[in-house]
Amino acid sequence: MNHVRGQVAANGHGSLNRSGLARLGLIVNPIAGIGGTVGLKGSDGAEIQRQALELGALPQALNRTTQALERLVPARDALEVITYPGQMGEEAARACGFEPTVIGAIVPRKTTPEDTRVAAREMRRLKVALLLFAGGDGTARDIYNAVGVGVPVLGIPAGVKIHSAVFATNPTSAGDLACLYLQGRVARLREAEVMDIDEEAYRRGIVSARLYGYLQVPFKTSLVQSLKTASSPGERTAMAGIAWQVVEGMEDDRLYILGPGTTTRAITSALGLDKTLIGVDVLFRGQLLATDVNESQLLGLLKGHKARIVVTPIGSQGCILGRGNQQLSPRVIRSVGLDNIVVVSTPAKIQALGGRPLWVDTGDRSLDQALSGYIKVITGYNEQIVYKVSY
């Protein structure tokens, strides 16, 4: 991907400041994704954030924001970055060598959704050419409530649950697309859905997504993720075939780590067991060894054991690692081994990709690169395809 070089265009949708620099708004939700590796399935609410920190969770938003901003470094002299203090953007901008215009005020380490909304409204008033934000679906809702379709927006994926279509596929894709848009090489904006789910219901295994509205998002097919879609009733036969294919291949001396989803749940159903629909469970010798585990628990179980990870793509998005299954962290994946990852998918999910590759976004770029290439995907009983994986 070519980076922006030299003067950046206003692209007709935003504005240049008096010095002729394009204004890029930057908002970071510093606690986004903090509940992922510890298995809390979200980060909404002070109590969940407290629990995540007590379980040893480490914030990821700063790191993922700097990954995106690094792609904008060649255009640094042509941009004015407008952001909020400290963790809400200033730290990431300065880490990448930018000298941002810092507006507003926050209480350090105690940022709130209202801080996000106020920041977004102020950036709309300042007529930024693009509002780049790091977070998850809850952050996208806050941005939508503040600016609606009045400002072009692009999300850096940093949350646990990312159902919305306003996010780039990964942080570097967000930086690349921001570059292309500000340069005028991508002019198309599309109305992308802002979706979110009830986290309390989600933790009880009930997935109820609601459409909250739309944001105007720069669009390039390979760089922006699709809206998550649910499984259709017609896929049940395919799931059953996939399940028996996996079950018949299970080895008695190996753990089987099952990622979230209805396709992986079919595997436990074939064994007469119940699965945590939106959690990670572990099988051993045909029995549930552990349910709804987090990263730390997985690393403990893996000591002295061989294992395989079984995952399925998220709806029509195509992501197999890094969306809703952050418990399967880079440390867990490396402990299991890249050759021991099993991907299962109904043919309908593959067809819904329209030829786009499956993809990974683990937060570890060297691991993502190692996972890319071609992989076998089990699509039914005695049926498999070879499909491309990108990052």
C-alpha positions as CSV (number, residue, x, y, z in Angstrom):
1,M,0.0,0.0,0.0
2,N,1.4,3.4,-1.0
3,H,1.4,6.0,1.8
4,V,0.3,9.6,1.4
5,R,3.2,11.8,0.4
6,G,3.3,15.5,0.0
7,Q,0.3,17.8,0.1
8,V,-3.0,16.1,1.2
9,A,-6.2,17.1,-0.4
10,A,-9.3,18.1,1.5
11,N,-11.2,15.7,-0.7
12,G,-14.3,17.9,-0.9
13,H,-15.8,16.6,2.3
14,G,-13.7,18.3,5.0
15,S,-11.6,21.3,5.0
16,L,-8.1,22.7,5.1
17,N,-6.9,24.9,7.9
18,R,-5.4,28.4,7.3
19,S,-2.0,26.8,6.8
20,G,-3.3,24.6,4.0
21,L,-3.1,21.4,6.1
22,A,-5.8,18.8,6.1
23,R,-7.5,18.4,9.5
24,L,-7.6,14.8,10.8
25,G,-9.7,14.3,14.0
26,L,-8.5,11.6,16.3
27,I,-10.4,10.1,19.2
28,V,-9.3,7.1,21.3
29,N,-11.4,5.1,23.7
30,P,-8.6,4.1,26.1
31,I,-10.5,1.2,27.6
32,A,-11.8,-0.3,24.4
33,G,-11.2,-4.1,24.2
34,I,-10.0,-4.4,27.7
35,G,-12.4,-7.2,28.5
36,G,-11.4,-9.4,25.5
37,T,-8.5,-11.6,26.6
38,V,-10.0,-12.1,30.0
39,G,-13.2,-13.4,28.6
40,L,-15.6,-10.6,29.7
41,K,-17.1,-10.2,26.2
42,G,-17.1,-6.4,26.3
43,S,-15.8,-3.4,28.1
44,D,-19.0,-1.4,28.8
45,G,-19.4,-0.1,32.3
46,A,-17.1,0.8,35.2
47,E,-17.7,-2.5,37.0
48,I,-16.7,-4.6,33.9
49,Q,-13.6,-2.4,33.4
50,R,-12.6,-2.9,37.1
51,Q,-13.1,-6.7,36.8
52,A,-11.0,-6.7,33.6
53,L,-8.1,-4.9,35.3
54,E,-8.3,-7.2,38.3
55,L,-8.0,-10.2,36.0
56,G,-4.8,-8.7,34.5
57,A,-6.2,-7.2,31.3
58,L,-4.0,-4.8,29.4
59,P,-5.4,-1.9,27.4
60,Q,-4.9,-2.3,23.7
61,A,-6.3,0.9,22.2
62,L,-3.1,2.9,22.3
63,N,-1.1,0.2,20.6
64,R,-3.7,-0.3,17.9
65,T,-4.0,3.5,17.3
66,T,-0.3,3.9,16.9
67,Q,-0.3,1.1,14.3
68,A,-2.8,3.1,12.3
69,L,-1.0,6.5,12.7
70,E,2.3,5.0,11.6
71,R,0.8,4.7,8.2
72,L,0.2,8.5,8.2
73,V,3.7,9.4,9.2
74,P,4.9,10.1,5.6
75,A,2.1,12.7,5.4
76,R,2.9,14.3,8.8
77,D,3.9,17.7,7.4
78,A,0.7,17.9,5.4
79,L,-1.7,17.1,8.3
80,E,-3.0,18.9,11.4
81,V,-4.1,16.3,13.9
82,I,-6.8,17.5,16.3
83,T,-7.3,15.3,19.3
84,Y,-8.2,15.1,23.0
85,P,-5.7,15.0,25.9
86,G,-3.6,12.1,27.1
87,Q,-5.0,8.6,26.5
88,M,-7.8,9.9,24.3
89,G,-5.4,10.6,21.4
90,E,-2.6,12.9,22.4
91,E,-0.3,10.1,23.6
92,A,-0.8,8.0,20.4
93,A,-0.2,11.1,18.2
94,R,3.0,12.1,19.9
95,A,4.2,8.6,19.9
96,C,4.2,8.7,16.1
97,G,5.9,12.0,15.9
98,F,2.9,14.3,15.4
99,E,2.5,17.6,17.2
100,P,-1.3,17.5,17.6
101,T,-3.7,20.3,18.4
102,V,-5.1,19.2,21.7
103,I,-8.6,20.4,22.6
104,G,-10.9,19.8,25.5
105,A,-10.2,18.3,29.0
106,I,-10.6,14.9,30.6
107,V,-10.1,13.4,34.0
108,P,-7.0,11.1,33.5
109,R,-7.7,7.4,33.7
110,K,-11.5,8.1,34.1
111,T,-12.7,8.8,30.6
112,T,-16.4,8.4,29.8
113,P,-18.6,7.9,26.8
114,E,-19.6,11.6,27.2
115,D,-16.0,12.6,26.7
116,T,-16.1,10.8,23.3
117,R,-19.4,12.5,22.3
118,V,-18.1,16.0,23.3
119,A,-14.9,15.4,21.5
120,A,-16.7,14.3,18.3
121,R,-19.1,17.3,18.4
122,E,-16.1,19.7,18.8
123,M,-14.3,18.1,15.9
124,R,-17.4,18.4,13.7
125,R,-17.5,22.1,14.6
126,L,-13.8,22.4,13.6
127,K,-14.7,20.8,10.3
128,V,-12.2,18.0,10.3
129,A,-11.7,16.3,6.9
130,L,-11.9,12.8,8.6
131,L,-12.7,11.7,12.1
132,L,-10.5,8.6,12.9
133,F,-11.5,6.8,16.1
134,A,-10.3,3.8,18.0
135,G,-12.8,1.6,19.9
136,G,-15.6,-0.9,19.4
137,D,-19.3,-0.8,18.7
138,G,-20.0,1.2,21.8
139,T,-17.6,3.9,20.7
140,A,-19.1,3.9,17.2
141,R,-22.5,4.5,18.8
142,D,-21.1,7.5,20.8
143,I,-19.6,8.9,17.6
144,Y,-22.9,8.4,15.7
145,N,-24.9,10.1,18.5
146,A,-22.5,13.1,18.3
147,V,-22.1,13.7,14.6
148,G,-24.5,11.5,12.6
149,V,-23.6,11.7,8.9
150,G,-22.2,15.2,9.2
151,V,-18.5,14.1,9.2
152,P,-16.7,11.3,7.3
153,V,-15.7,8.8,10.0
154,L,-13.4,5.7,10.1
155,G,-13.0,3.2,12.9
156,I,-9.7,1.6,14.1
157,P,-10.9,-1.8,15.5
158,A,-9.9,-1.9,19.1
159,G,-13.0,-3.4,20.8
160,V,-14.2,-6.9,21.8
161,K,-17.4,-7.0,19.9
162,I,-17.3,-5.3,16.5
163,H,-20.5,-5.9,14.6
164,S,-20.6,-2.5,12.9
165,A,-19.5,-1.9,9.3
166,V,-17.7,1.4,10.1
167,F,-14.4,-0.2,11.0
168,A,-11.3,-1.0,8.8
169,T,-10.3,-4.6,8.8
170,N,-7.3,-3.9,11.1
171,P,-5.3,-0.9,12.4
172,T,-2.9,-0.6,9.4
173,S,-5.8,-0.8,7.0
174,A,-7.4,2.1,8.9
175,G,-4.2,4.1,8.5
176,D,-3.9,3.2,4.8
177,L,-7.5,4.1,4.0
178,A,-7.2,7.4,5.9
179,C,-4.2,8.2,3.8
180,L,-6.0,7.4,0.6
181,Y,-9.0,9.4,1.5
182,L,-7.1,12.5,2.6
183,Q,-5.0,12.3,-0.5
184,G,-8.2,12.2,-2.6
185,R,-7.3,8.7,-4.1
186,V,-10.4,7.3,-2.4
187,A,-13.4,9.7,-2.8
188,R,-16.2,7.3,-2.3
189,L,-18.2,7.5,1.0
190,R,-20.8,4.9,1.9
191,E,-23.4,4.9,4.6
192,A,-22.2,2.1,7.0
193,E,-24.3,0.5,9.8
194,V,-23.6,1.2,13.4
195,M,-24.7,-1.9,15.3
196,D,-24.4,-2.8,19.0
197,I,-25.6,-5.6,21.3
198,D,-26.7,-5.8,24.9
199,E,-23.6,-6.9,26.7
200,E,-25.5,-8.3,29.7
201,A,-27.6,-10.5,27.4
202,Y,-24.5,-11.4,25.4
203,R,-22.8,-12.7,28.5
204,R,-25.8,-15.0,29.0
205,G,-25.4,-16.3,25.5
206,I,-28.1,-14.2,23.9
207,V,-26.9,-12.3,20.8
208,S,-29.3,-9.4,20.1
209,A,-27.9,-6.8,17.8
210,R,-29.6,-3.5,17.2
211,L,-29.1,-1.0,14.3
212,Y,-28.6,2.4,15.8
213,G,-27.9,4.4,12.6
214,Y,-25.4,5.1,9.9
215,L,-22.1,6.9,9.5
216,Q,-20.4,8.1,6.4
217,V,-17.3,6.0,5.9
218,P,-14.6,6.1,3.2
219,F,-14.9,2.9,1.3
220,K,-12.4,0.5,-0.3
221,T,-13.5,-3.1,-0.4
222,S,-10.2,-4.7,0.8
223,L,-9.8,-2.3,3.7
224,V,-13.2,-2.1,5.3
225,Q,-15.0,-4.9,7.1
226,S,-18.5,-6.0,6.3
227,L,-21.6,-6.0,8.5
228,K,-21.8,-9.2,10.6
229,T,-24.7,-11.4,9.5
230,A,-26.4,-14.2,11.4
231,S,-26.4,-17.9,10.4
232,S,-29.5,-18.9,8.4
233,P,-31.7,-21.9,9.2
234,G,-30.6,-23.6,6.0
235,E,-27.1,-24.0,7.3
236,R,-27.9,-26.5,10.0
237,T,-27.3,-29.5,7.8
238,A,-23.9,-28.2,6.8
239,M,-23.0,-27.5,10.5
240,A,-23.9,-31.1,11.5
241,G,-21.7,-32.4,8.7
242,I,-18.8,-30.2,9.8
243,A,-19.3,-31.3,13.4
244,W,-19.0,-35.0,12.7
245,Q,-16.0,-34.4,10.5
246,V,-14.3,-32.7,13.4
247,V,-15.4,-35.2,16.0
248,E,-14.3,-38.2,14.0
249,G,-10.8,-36.7,13.7
250,M,-10.4,-35.9,17.4
251,E,-7.3,-37.5,19.1
252,D,-7.5,-38.6,22.8
253,D,-4.2,-37.0,23.8
254,R,-5.1,-33.6,22.5
255,L,-7.1,-30.6,23.8
256,Y,-9.7,-29.0,21.5
257,I,-10.2,-25.3,22.0
258,L,-13.5,-24.2,20.4
259,G,-14.0,-20.6,19.6
260,P,-17.4,-18.9,19.7
261,G,-20.2,-19.4,17.2
262,T,-23.1,-21.6,16.1
263,T,-20.8,-23.6,13.8
264,T,-18.5,-24.6,16.6
265,R,-21.4,-25.2,18.9
266,A,-22.6,-27.9,16.5
267,I,-19.4,-29.9,17.5
268,T,-20.4,-30.0,21.2
269,S,-24.0,-30.8,20.2
270,A,-22.8,-33.8,18.3
271,L,-21.1,-35.0,21.5
272,G,-24.3,-34.4,23.5
273,L,-22.7,-31.4,25.3
274,D,-23.6,-27.8,25.8
275,K,-21.3,-25.0,24.6
276,T,-20.9,-21.4,25.6
277,L,-22.2,-19.8,22.4
278,I,-20.2,-16.6,22.7
279,G,-17.3,-18.0,24.8
280,V,-14.3,-20.3,24.3
281,D,-14.6,-23.9,25.6
282,V,-12.1,-26.7,25.9
283,L,-12.8,-30.4,25.1
284,F,-10.7,-33.4,26.1
285,R,-11.5,-37.0,25.3
286,G,-15.0,-36.0,24.2
287,Q,-15.8,-34.2,27.4
288,L,-15.9,-30.5,28.4
289,L,-12.8,-29.8,30.4
290,A,-13.4,-26.1,30.8
291,T,-16.0,-23.6,29.7
292,D,-16.0,-19.9,28.9
293,V,-12.2,-19.6,29.5
294,N,-10.0,-16.6,29.3
295,E,-6.4,-16.2,28.0
296,S,-4.8,-17.0,31.4
297,Q,-6.8,-20.2,31.9
298,L,-6.0,-21.4,28.4
299,L,-2.3,-20.9,28.9
300,G,-2.6,-22.9,32.1
301,L,-4.5,-25.8,30.5
302,L,-2.0,-25.9,27.6
303,K,1.0,-26.6,29.8
304,G,2.0,-30.2,29.0
305,H,-0.8,-30.7,26.5
306,K,-1.0,-30.8,22.7
307,A,-4.0,-28.9,21.4
308,R,-5.9,-27.7,18.4
309,I,-7.9,-24.5,18.0
310,V,-11.2,-24.7,16.1
311,V,-12.6,-21.4,14.8
312,T,-15.2,-20.2,12.4
313,P,-15.5,-17.0,10.4
314,I,-17.7,-14.2,11.8
315,G,-20.8,-14.0,9.6
316,S,-20.0,-12.4,6.2
317,Q,-17.1,-10.4,7.7
318,G,-14.7,-13.3,7.2
319,C,-12.6,-12.7,10.3
320,I,-11.3,-15.9,12.0
321,L,-9.1,-14.5,14.8
322,G,-9.3,-11.2,16.5
323,R,-13.1,-10.5,16.6
324,G,-15.0,-11.7,19.6
325,N,-12.4,-14.4,20.4
326,Q,-9.6,-12.4,21.8
327,Q,-9.1,-15.0,24.5
328,L,-7.3,-16.8,21.6
329,S,-4.5,-14.4,22.0
330,P,-1.1,-14.4,20.2
331,R,0.4,-16.2,23.2
332,V,-2.3,-18.9,23.1
333,I,-2.0,-19.3,19.3
334,R,1.8,-19.6,19.4
335,S,1.5,-22.1,22.3
336,V,-0.9,-24.3,20.3
337,G,1.1,-23.9,17.0
338,L,0.0,-22.4,13.7
339,D,-0.3,-25.9,12.1
340,N,-2.9,-26.8,14.7
341,I,-5.6,-24.2,13.8
342,V,-8.7,-25.8,12.3
343,V,-11.1,-23.5,10.4
344,V,-14.7,-24.6,9.9
345,S,-17.3,-22.8,7.8
346,T,-20.6,-23.5,6.1
347,P,-20.5,-23.0,2.4
348,A,-23.0,-20.1,2.8
349,K,-20.5,-18.2,4.9
350,I,-17.8,-18.6,2.2
351,Q,-20.2,-17.6,-0.6
352,A,-21.2,-14.5,1.4
353,L,-17.6,-13.3,1.2
354,G,-18.0,-12.9,-2.6
355,G,-14.4,-13.9,-3.2
356,R,-12.9,-11.8,-0.5
357,P,-10.3,-13.6,1.7
358,L,-10.7,-14.7,5.2
359,W,-8.6,-12.5,7.5
360,V,-7.0,-12.3,10.9
361,D,-6.3,-9.3,13.2
362,T,-4.7,-10.7,16.4
363,G,-3.0,-7.5,17.3
364,D,0.4,-9.1,16.6
365,R,1.4,-8.1,13.1
366,S,4.2,-10.7,12.7
367,L,1.7,-13.4,13.8
368,D,-0.9,-12.1,11.4
369,Q,1.6,-12.3,8.6
370,A,2.6,-15.9,9.6
371,L,-1.1,-16.9,9.6
372,S,-1.7,-15.5,6.1
373,G,-1.6,-17.6,3.0
374,Y,-3.9,-20.5,2.2
375,I,-5.6,-22.8,4.7
376,K,-7.9,-25.8,4.5
377,V,-11.5,-25.0,5.6
378,I,-13.8,-27.8,6.6
379,T,-17.2,-27.1,4.9
380,G,-19.1,-30.4,5.5
381,Y,-18.7,-34.1,6.1
382,N,-15.7,-35.2,4.0
383,E,-15.8,-31.8,2.3
384,Q,-13.1,-29.1,2.5
385,I,-11.8,-26.3,0.4
386,V,-8.5,-24.3,0.3
387,Y,-9.1,-20.7,0.9
388,K,-7.0,-17.6,1.2
389,V,-6.3,-15.8,4.5
390,S,-5.0,-12.2,4.6
391,Y,-4.3,-9.7,7.3
